Amino acid sequence: MSRLSTSQREQETPRVRASALADKLIELGVRYDAAPVFPLESMRMLAGAGLHRDFASPQAGGTIFKDSLDRYGSLMDVLRIIGRADLSVGRLFEGHVNALALLEWYGSPDQISQLSHALSAGAFYGVWATEPPPGVKLIGRTDGSMKLEGAKSFASGAGGLSHAIVTAMPRTGSRQLVIVAADDAQRANLSQWRMRGMRASNSGIYDLTDLRVSPADLLGAPGDYDLDPWFTTGAWRFAAVQLGGIEALLSETRDAMSDQARGDPLQRAKFADCVVAARTAYLWVRECAARAAAQDRDGPAFARLTRGVVERAGLDVMELATRIIGTRSAMDGQRIDKIIRDLSLYLRQAGPDYARDQAALAWLDHDAWGSEDALW
């Protein structure tokens, strides 16, 4: 597979390169939805366009942006574009850029060098933190080495990604990030991933039991993964992918509206509500990304509310789209049906009520908008 050189990547922005792939990603997404497997061809296209490398650290060959705001704005655009095309691929790509961020923040020079070599080969990474009880343990061996015990669940890309960054609990202390191989098909169990939506994300179980770990595989120090504002504010990335799905549904609804529906003021009112919901979500995600770029102290509060705003927008647009389009919105083979199935699952993020409650506490304590836009 041919890949863009650094000079070729610099000639076109990540947004332009992502947009050029969108139609093909849509086409491939239909195939992967019908016969769920790891979307290898889609991921290879992203790598071929250099998108898998753009948001790595410059030391690993990543694109050099004007500043953090430019970088995060570009990433938001790319996540939205990929999410518009295929939410399963968007989920995998978001996990990859999450891993790139963790490696940039906490990686050693040797780990950054290894990342650079892996990206040159077209590798994709993931981040797996969810786990069934009793969780993943990092266990010391009598010969001084270490091993992992346990499994990760909802491990997107299990068996198809090159590497994953996983959380593991040592005997004492906080959870530790560990870099592991993620492409062992014998460790991947996808039998329970029989879902209505997000089928090609392959978010199955990955067994880490007896996997040997060396000190070179440990990323950062115990507790680094949970540090804020990075940990909580990072939710803006998956919200950006979800936003792309909402925007795709809005576009498909517009195209599917009959002349009769377009001439009906009640149907137009529903469509207007869709536009407002999608744009509201966009404005929140954009501000959350900007807050993340600035490492704003209230970034976590913004991210927690942004999650709820995007979820509400998605639920509203899905309901209104089905009311506008009718039965065709549930027909197998219709793109509207695929987007709704994917989005309805992807919007299910952990602890929505807790997230909103914690955000409310921040605003009760002080005006989290900041002095320039103070409410009170």
C-alpha positions in Angstrom: 0.0 0.0 0.0 1.4 3.4 -1.0 1.6 6.1 1.7 2.0 9.8 1.5 5.4 11.2 2.2 5.9 13.9 4.7 6.1 16.5 1.9 3.0 15.2 0.3 1.1 15.3 3.7 2.2 18.9 4.1 0.7 19.9 0.8 -2.9 19.0 1.9 -4.4 19.5 5.3 -5.7 16.5 7.3 -9.2 17.8 6.7 -8.8 17.8 2.9 -7.3 14.3 3.0 -10.1 13.0 5.2 -12.7 14.5 3.0 -11.2 12.9 -0.1 -11.8 9.4 1.5 -15.3 10.0 2.8 -17.3 8.5 -0.1 -15.2 5.3 -0.1 -15.4 5.0 3.6 -19.2 5.2 3.3 -19.2 2.5 0.7 -16.9 0.2 2.7 -19.0 0.8 5.8 -22.0 -0.8 4.2 -20.0 -4.0 3.5 -18.5 -4.2 7.0 -22.0 -3.6 8.5 -23.4 -6.5 6.5 -20.6 -8.9 7.3 -18.9 -7.6 10.5 -15.2 -8.0 10.5 -12.4 -5.6 11.4 -12.5 -2.8 8.7 -9.1 -3.5 7.4 -9.5 -1.8 4.1 -10.9 1.4 5.6 -8.1 1.6 8.2 -5.5 1.1 5.4 -7.0 4.0 3.5 -6.6 6.2 6.5 -3.0 5.1 6.9 -2.3 5.6 3.2 -3.5 9.2 3.5 -1.2 9.7 6.5 -4.1 10.4 8.8 -2.9 7.8 11.3 0.3 9.8 11.8 -0.9 13.4 11.7 -1.8 13.7 15.4 1.2 11.9 16.8 3.9 14.0 18.4 6.4 15.6 16.0 9.1 13.4 17.4 7.1 10.4 16.1 6.6 12.0 12.7 3.4 13.9 13.4 2.3 17.0 11.6 3.6 20.3 13.0 0.6 22.6 13.5 0.6 26.3 14.1 -0.4 25.9 17.7 -2.5 23.7 20.0 -5.7 25.3 18.9 -5.0 24.7 15.3 -4.1 21.1 16.0 -7.2 20.3 18.1 -9.4 22.1 15.5 -7.9 20.0 12.8 -8.4 16.8 14.8 -12.1 17.8 15.5 -12.7 18.2 11.7 -11.1 14.8 10.9 -13.0 13.0 13.7 -16.3 14.6 12.4 -15.6 13.7 8.8 -14.7 10.1 9.6 -17.7 9.8 11.9 -20.0 11.1 9.1 -18.7 8.4 6.9 -18.7 5.4 9.3 -19.1 5.6 13.0 -17.4 2.2 13.6 -14.2 3.4 11.8 -14.6 6.7 13.6 -14.6 4.9 17.0 -11.4 3.0 16.0 -9.7 6.2 14.8 -10.6 8.1 18.0 -9.1 5.3 20.1 -5.9 5.6 18.0 -5.5 9.3 18.5 -6.3 8.8 22.2 -3.3 6.4 22.3 -1.1 8.9 20.4 -1.9 11.5 23.0 -1.0 9.2 25.9 2.3 8.3 24.2 3.1 12.0 23.6 2.4 12.9 27.2 4.0 10.0 29.0 6.1 8.1 26.5 9.8 7.6 26.9 12.2 8.4 24.0 12.4 4.7 23.2 8.6 4.3 23.2 8.3 7.3 20.9 10.9 5.8 18.6 9.0 2.5 18.5 5.8 4.3 17.8 7.4 6.1 14.8 8.5 2.8 13.4 5.0 1.2 13.9 3.3 4.2 12.3 5.6 3.9 9.3 4.3 0.4 8.9 0.7 1.6 9.0 0.0 0.5 12.6 -3.1 1.6 14.6 -3.3 1.6 18.4 -6.2 1.5 20.8 -6.9 2.4 24.4 -8.7 -0.3 26.5 -9.8 0.6 30.1 -13.1 -1.2 30.6 -12.9 -4.7 32.1 -15.0 -7.4 33.7 -14.4 -8.2 37.3 -12.0 -8.8 38.9 -10.1 -6.5 36.4 -6.6 -6.7 34.9 -3.8 -7.2 37.4 -0.1 -6.5 36.9 1.7 -9.3 38.7 5.4 -9.6 39.5 7.1 -12.9 38.8 9.7 -14.6 40.9 12.3 -14.0 38.2 11.8 -10.3 38.4 9.6 -10.0 35.2 5.9 -9.2 35.1 2.8 -10.6 33.6 -0.9 -9.5 33.2 -3.9 -11.4 34.4 -7.5 -10.7 33.3 -9.2 -9.4 30.3 -10.5 -6.2 28.7 -14.1 -5.8 27.5 -15.5 -3.5 24.9 -12.0 -3.6 23.5 -12.6 -1.9 20.2 -10.5 -3.3 17.4 -9.6 -6.5 19.4 -7.5 -8.8 17.2 -7.3 -6.2 14.4 -5.2 -3.4 15.9 -1.4 -3.5 16.1 -1.1 -2.4 19.7 -3.3 -1.2 22.6 -2.6 0.8 25.7 -4.4 -1.0 28.6 -4.9 -0.2 32.3 -3.7 -2.7 34.9 -3.6 -2.6 38.6 -0.3 -3.4 40.4 -0.3 -5.1 43.8 -0.4 -1.6 45.4 -1.0 1.9 44.2 -2.9 3.3 41.2 -3.6 1.7 37.8 -0.7 1.6 35.4 -0.7 2.0 31.6 0.8 -0.9 29.7 1.5 -1.1 26.0 0.5 -4.6 24.6 0.1 -6.3 21.3 -3.5 -6.2 20.2 -3.4 -8.4 17.1 -3.5 -11.9 18.6 -6.6 -13.5 17.2 -6.4 -16.2 19.8 -6.8 -13.7 22.6 -9.7 -11.9 20.9 -13.3 -13.1 21.6 -15.9 -11.4 19.5 -18.6 -14.0 20.0 -20.6 -11.6 22.3 -20.3 -8.6 20.0 -23.6 -9.3 18.3 -24.9 -5.8 18.2 -27.5 -3.8 16.2 -25.0 -1.1 15.5 -21.2 -0.3 15.5 -20.7 -3.9 14.3 -17.4 -3.3 12.6 -15.8 -1.7 15.7 -15.2 -5.3 16.9 -15.5 -4.2 20.5 -15.1 -7.6 22.0 -13.1 -9.2 24.8 -9.3 -9.4 24.7 -7.7 -11.8 27.2 -4.4 -10.6 28.6 -3.8 -13.5 30.9 -0.1 -14.6 31.2 1.0 -11.9 28.8 4.6 -11.1 29.7 5.4 -7.5 30.4 8.8 -5.8 30.6 9.6 -2.3 32.1 9.8 -1.0 28.6 6.1 -1.8 28.1 5.0 0.4 31.1 3.8 3.8 29.9 4.2 6.7 32.4 3.8 6.3 36.1 0.9 4.7 38.1 -2.1 7.1 38.1 -1.1 9.1 35.0 -4.0 7.8 33.0 -6.5 9.4 35.4 -4.9 12.8 35.6 -7.1 15.8 34.7 -7.7 17.9 32.8 -6.5 15.4 30.1 -8.6 12.4 31.2 -12.0 13.9 31.5 -11.7 16.6 28.9 -10.6 14.0 26.4 -14.3 13.0 26.0 -14.5 15.8 23.4 -12.9 13.4 20.9 -15.6 10.7 21.0 -18.2 13.5 21.1 -16.7 14.8 17.9 -17.1 11.4 16.2 -20.7 11.2 17.5 -21.3 14.7 16.1 -20.2 13.5 12.7 -22.9 10.8 12.9 -25.5 13.3 13.8 -24.5 15.5 10.9 -24.6 12.6 8.5 -28.1 11.7 9.7 -29.2 15.4 9.2 -27.8 15.3 5.7 -29.4 12.0 4.8 -32.7 13.2 6.2 -32.6 16.4 4.0 -31.8 14.3 0.9 -34.6 11.8 1.7 -37.4 14.4 2.2 -40.0 14.2 -0.5 -41.5 17.2 -2.2 -44.6 16.7 -0.2 -42.6 16.7 3.1 -40.7 19.8 2.0 -44.0 21.5 1.3 -45.4 20.7 4.7 -44.7 23.3 7.4 -45.0 20.8 10.2 -42.3 18.6 8.5 -40.1 21.7 7.9 -40.4 22.5 11.6 -39.1 19.1 12.5 -36.3 19.5 10.1 -35.5 22.9 11.6 -35.3 21.3 15.0 -32.8 18.8 13.6 -30.6 21.6 12.3 -30.7 23.4 15.7 -29.8 20.3 17.6 -26.9 19.4 15.3 -25.5 22.9 15.3 -25.9 23.2 19.1 -23.8 20.0 19.5 -21.2 21.4 17.1 -20.8 24.6 19.1 -20.3 22.7 22.4 -17.9 20.3 20.9 -15.9 23.1 19.3 -15.6 25.0 22.5 -14.7 21.8 24.4 -11.9 21.1 22.0 -10.7 24.7 22.4 -10.7 24.3 26.2 -8.8 21.1 25.9 -6.2 22.7 23.6 -5.7 25.4 26.3 -5.7 22.9 29.1 -8.4 24.9 30.8 -9.0 24.1 34.4 -12.7 23.9 33.7 -12.2 21.6 30.7 -13.6 18.6 32.6 -16.8 20.4 33.4 -17.3 21.5 29.8 -16.6 17.9 28.6 -19.1 16.4 31.0 -21.8 18.8 29.8 -20.8 18.4 26.2 -21.3 14.6 26.5 -24.9 15.3 27.5 -25.5 18.0 24.9 -24.3 15.7 22.1 -26.3 12.7 23.4 -29.5 14.9 23.6 -28.9 16.2 20.0 -28.4 12.7 18.7 -31.5 11.3 20.4 -33.6 14.3 19.1 -32.3 14.1 15.5 -32.8 10.3 15.4 -36.4 10.6 16.6 -37.2 13.6 14.3 -35.6 11.9 11.3 -37.7 8.8 11.7 -40.8 11.0 12.0 -39.9 12.9 8.9 -38.8 9.9 6.7 -41.2 7.3 8.1 -40.8 3.6 7.4 -37.9 4.0 5.0 -35.8 5.0 8.0 -35.9 1.4 9.3 -35.4 -0.4 6.0 -32.4 -2.7 5.8 -29.9 -1.3 3.3 -30.9 2.4 3.8 -28.0 4.5 5.1 -30.4 6.3 7.5 -31.0 2.9 9.2 -27.3 2.2 9.5 -26.5 5.6 11.0 -29.4 5.3 13.5 -28.3 1.9 14.6 -24.7 2.9 15.0 -25.4 6.2 16.7 -28.0 4.7 19.1 -25.2 2.4 20.4 -22.3 4.8 20.3 -24.2 7.4 22.3 -24.3 5.0 25.2 -21.4 6.2 27.3 -20.9 5.3 30.9 -22.3 7.4 33.8 -24.2 10.2 32.0 -26.1 11.3 35.1 -22.9 11.3 37.2 -21.2 13.4 34.5 -23.9 16.0 34.4 -24.0 16.1 38.2 -20.3 16.7 38.5 -20.5 19.5 35.8 -23.4 21.1 37.8 -21.2 21.1 40.9 -18.5 23.0 39.0 -20.9 25.8 37.9 -22.4 26.0 41.4 -18.9 26.6 42.7 -17.9 29.3 40.2 -18.7 30.6 36.7 -17.0 28.0 34.5 -17.5 30.1 31.4 -14.7 32.4 32.6 -14.5 36.1 33.2 -15.0 37.2 29.6 -18.4 35.5 29.3 -19.5 35.5 33.0 -23.1 34.7 33.7 -23.1 36.1 37.2 
